[in-house]
Amino acid sequence: MENEYEKLAFLKALIDLLDHQTKTPKKVFLSAYFPGFEIDRQKALLVELRKHKLIKSFIWKDGDFIITKPSRSGIIEFFNKIEIKKNKPKETGPIDNKIRFNEQTGVISMGGKTCPIPLNTNQYFLCKTIFAVPFGTLVKEIDFLDLMDWAKDSKDSVYDAMRAINKKVKHKLEIDKLLKWKVRRIFIDYKTE
């Protein structure tokens, strides 16, 4: 498949040339130098423009194309169609809805969505510990306490960290209550299909 970027660059150069005119000229001289977009492909594009009646004709003379009766609005419309086609997202396979935690970056991710967790905080250590075990496994509060900095935290810091994570996950990943609290234990309450 031919590279659409060169095609768009060629059309953009033609549009810019027409934009600098006070009125649409009968003839336009367009330089043929476009790296990666050979003369044959330039001619093919001009033939396509002629076929769509966006230019009347063109000839190659002294290293330039002489284009007669270009339609500025038509060429812009043609350019936009190609650009939209080029930028159209490609069909992808099914989205992976498995929820993961990356210890290096501190990011909880699911599908294409991400939820950043600040590194070396109570929230980070809670995620690090809770994602290390299978979902649904009850993890004792004491398992988190070894990783957390108790000198600056209150006795409720594990519960507060869980609530903060749930709030971020609800906002970023649209999951209600990912983590749940049950008798001084925390577990992930999320089912993957």
N, C-alpha and C positions, 0 to 999 in steps of 0.2 A: 504494500500500500504506500502510495506516495506521501511524503511528509506535508502535512497541511500548513505547517508554520511558514514555509517558503511561499506557498500559494497565498496565504494571508498577507505576508509582507509585500508581495508583488501588488496585490489589490490595494493595500494600504498606501503604497507609494503612488499608485494611480489616483486614488481618492485625494491624497495630500496635494498632488499636482493640480487637480481640479479645484480644490479648496482655495488655492492661492490666486485663482482667477476671479475677476469681478463678475464675469458672466461665463457660462460654459462655452469654451472655444470650439471652433469647427475642427481644429486639428490640435493634437497634443503630441509632444515629443517625450518619450519615456526611455530613459537609459536602461540598457539591458543587463546591467551588472547586479546580479543577485546571487551571492555565494550559495552553492548547494541547489540552486534552482536553474537548471540548464535551459538554454535557448529553446530547445525542442519542447520542453514542458511549459515554458512561457508562451510559445506559439499555441500550444494545445489549450492553454487557459484563455488566450485571446480568441481562439476559434469558439470556445464554449461561450464566451461573452457575446460574440457575434451571433451565435445560434440563438441565444436568449434575447437578441436584439437590443443589447446594452451598448454596443458600439456598431457603427456602420461597417467599417473595414479597418484593416491595419496592413502596414508593409514594414519590412525590415530594411533600413537604409543607414549606412555609415555608423553602425554600432548602436542605433536607436530604433525604437519602434515609433512609427508615425501612425497614430490612432485617430480615425476620423469620426466625428459626431458621437462622443462618449456621453452616456446618460449618467450623470453624477448620482442621482437618487437611486437609479436602478443598480448601479455598481455597489453603492452602500448597502442596499437591501441584499444583494447577492453575497457580499462580504459577511453580513450579519448571519445569513443562513449557514454559511460554511463555519463561522465561528461558533454558533450554537451547536451545530452537529459535532464539532471538534470537542467542545466542552461538555457534551452530554455524558453523564456518568455511565460507566460501563456496568453491565449487569454482573452482579457478583453472586456467589453461591449463598447458601443459607448462613445467617449470622450466628456466630458462636455465642450462646447465651450463658456460658459458664463464667462464673464470677471468680476472679483471681486477685491475689495481692502480690505485688512485686516488692521484695524487701530492699532492693538496691535503690529504687526510685521512690518508694513509698506511695505507690499508686494502686488503687483498687480499680479493676477494669472489668467490664462486661460488654461483650459485643464490640461496638466501636466507641462506647462511652467510657470516660475515665473520671475518677474521683481522687484528687491528690490528698494525701495525708502528710502533715508536716513530719519531717524526719526527727528522730530522737526525742519524741514527745510521748506522753502517756498513750495517746491515740495510736501512734506508730507501734509501740511495744505491745499494745493490746491486739492490734491487727496481726503483727508478727507471730504472736503466740496462738491466737485463735485460728488463723489460717493454716497453721502447721498440723492441725489435727483434722480428721474428717468432719464434714458438716454435721451438726446435730450433737456432737460430742460435748458433754458438759466439762468445762475447764474451770478449775478452782481459782478463786480470786488470788490465792497465795502464789500461784504460778506466774502471775503478772507482777506481783510486788517485788520480786527479785530484780526485775529489769528496770522498774520505775525508780525515780529519784524521790525518796520519801522526805528528804530534808525540806523540800519546797512545796510538797503536795499535802492536801488534807486527807483524812481517812476515807472520804468518799470519792477520791480521784479515779478509781477504777470505774465506778458507776458513771461519773461525769464524763470520762473518756468514751464510754460506750454510748452515752446519749449524744455526744458531739459527733461521733462517727455515724450514728443513725441519722442525724440531722443532715450531714453532708451527703450521705448515700441517697437519702430521700430526694435531696435537691438535684444532685448530679446524675444519679443512675435510676431515679424514680422507683426505688424499692422501699417499701414501708418496713421499718423495724427489721433490719438485717440481723442485728445482734439482739439477743434477749437475755434477761437476767432472771435467775431462778435460784433462790436460797444461796447467795454468795457465790454463784457460779454463772458463767456466761457461755452461750452457745450461739452458733450461726443457725438461724431459722430461715433457710432459703432452700427451695427445692429446684434442682435443675432437671429439665425434661430430657 
